[in-house]
Amino acid sequence: MDKKTLTGIVLMAAIFIGYVIYSSKQQEKYKEYMAQVEAEAQPDEAASTSEQVASDDIVPELADSLAAAAAESAARREAEMFGASLAAAKSAEPSSVALSNDYLTAEFTTAGGMLSKVTLHDYTKYAPKGERNEKVVLFDPSSAKFDLEFYLKRDRKNVKINTEEYVFTNAGVSRGDGFQTLAMRLDVGEDAYLLYEYVVYDEKDPSRDYMIDLNVKMVNMAPLMAAQSTLGLDWSNRTYRNERGFKNENMYTTLSYRLPDEASIEDLGMGDGEKEESVKSEINWIAFKQQFFSEALIAHGNFAYADMGFSTEPENSGFIKTFSVHAGLPYNAQTTGYAFSIYCGPNKYAVLSKITDPEGEKIAMERLIPLGGWLVGWINRWIVIPVFDFLHKYIGSFGLIILILTALIKLLIYPLTYKSYLSTAKMRVIKPEVDALNEKYPRQEDAMKKQQATMELYKKAGINPLGGCIPMLIQLPILWAMFRFFPASIELRGQSFLWADDLSSYDSIVTLPFTIPWYGDHVSLFALLMCAAMVGFSYFSYQQTASSQPQMAGMKIMMVYMMPIMMLFIFNDYASGLCYYYLLSQLITIVIMTGMRRLVDDDKIHAMIQRNAAKQKNKKKSKFQLRYEELMRQQQEQMRQQQSAKGRRK
C-alpha cells in the first residue's frame, strides 16, 4: 500500500467518526426540545379534554333535535302529498275491539281497519297430551292482512293508498235487533272518508251464526279518486294446525273459489309445496279451506279477477299453510262502496248449505266439504248425511251410529249382494259341464265353437257371466261415498270410541321410535283390524270363485294378502271412523255370505238351473240372440278361412 492510499483511508475514517459524534449530539438536543414541547402542551390537552366532555353531553340533544326536525319534515312532506288527515292516520296509535255471539269472538284492529282474529267457542284444537281446552283460532294476528288499494289525485299526479298503512278511527259499536255493528273510519280528505262497518249477528240462524258482514262505504270520495277501473284488495292469512295428523290435515287444506252462478267450486289442489293460479274472470267468493274449518271472503258484487296462491308451512311450525289473494274490485265514478261477508266457521253441511246471497240464492258454500262428484256426492248429500243426522238426534255414541249406518247400508245393498253370490254359486254348480266343453274343444281353432257352446250353456242355466261383477260395481259408489264422508265429517271430530280418542283422526296404540316408509311412525289398531277382516273376507271370496273359475287360482296371493296389506299402509293415517266402518262392513259381509252359503245349497241351485233350462228350451230366440249367433257364425267362418289359408301357404 503506498502513501497516498494510506492517507486517504485515514481521512475517510476521521470524517466518519466525526459525523457520528455530531449526529449523537444533535439527537440529544432534539429529545430535550420535544420534552419541553410536550410539557408545555399538557395544559392545552387538559382543556381540550374538558371541551370534549362538554361536547359529548351536547350530542344526544343535538341528535334528538335533528331527528325531530327530520320527522317534522317527513310529516310535512307526507301531509303535502297525502293530506293532513291521512298523514295523521299514519302515525296514530292503533287499538283493538272485540265482538262476540254464542258461536265466535271476532277481534278487530284499527291498524288497517281489519279483522285480525276469530276464536270459535264450540271447537277445540287437538292436544297431544292432556285435555282439549284450547279453542280453535282461525286467523293468525301476526300474518292476517286485509288491504284496500286505490289511487287519489294529488297535484296533477296519482298517489297510491294502501289502507293497511293507516290507523282507522274507532267510531264505536252500536246494537240493533239481533246484531251488533262496529264502525271504523279513515279520513281521506275534508268531509271525505272510508267507512268500514262490521256486523256480527246475535240471532241463532245457521246462515249467520259464523258470518261477519263487512260494508265498505266510500263517502264523498269520488272527487278525490284518480281514474281507475278497479281497486285492489289484498287478503292473506296463515292457518293454524288444529288436528292430530299433519299429513292428513294438510291434504285437505287448500284454497277454493267459486265462479258466479256455478253449482260447483274450483280449488288449487291439495298437497305440499307452493301453488299459484290467476283467474281473469269474475269470482263470487274465495275460501282458505282447512280440513274442518274455513275462512271465506264473499264479494256480493263479485271480484273482477284474482291472483291466488298458498305455500305449505313446516310440519313442526304449528301452522299448515299460508294463503294469499290479490283481487280486483270493479270501480267507476258512481261507485260508493262494496258489500262483503266473511265466513269464519266449521265445514259443516247443515251450516254451509244454508248460506245464501242477498237475493236468497244459494252460493254453493257446502261444496267446501269434499263429499265427492255428482253420483258419490248425491249419495252423501241425500242419503248418508240425512240418515247420519237423524241417528245423531237419538243416539249419543258415534261408534254405535256408525254401526247402525253400516248395517242399514248392508241391508240396502243386500239384493245386489245376494245376486252376486247366486251368480257365483251357479258358476260353481255348472263347472263340470264347462270342464266337459273344454275337453270337447281342446284345439285353438275350435275356440269359437267352445265359446258358443259355453254361452249356450250359460243361457240355459240362466247365468249372466257378468252377474257376479255388475252388482259389485253398483256398490262401488256407496263404498266411495263412505270413503269421502268420514274424513270430511266434522261431527266425528273429537268424538271418542273404545280406544280411539278422535274418530276423525287415526287411532294410535303404539308410537314407533322410527318411521316406516309409506306407513308412518305409529300403529293404528282399527286399520290393523280392518286389514285382518279383509284377509278373512278375501279368502272366503277366493274360495267361492276359484272353484268355478280356474284362472283365479294364480291370483290367490294378490287377492288374499297383497291387497289387504296395501290397504293397511294406505289407511294407517286415515280417520279411525273410516277404518271402523270398513271393519264393520267386512265383518257383516262375511256373516251374510256365510248365512247365504248355508241357506242356498248346491242342490237347490242345480234344481233352479234345471227349471230355467226347461223354460229356455222352447223359448223363442230374441232378435239380439239371433244377431249374436249370426255374428258368432261369421267369426267362426272367418277363422276357418284363415286356418285354411295358413295351411295352403305351408
Disulfide bonds with the S-S distance in Angstrom:
none
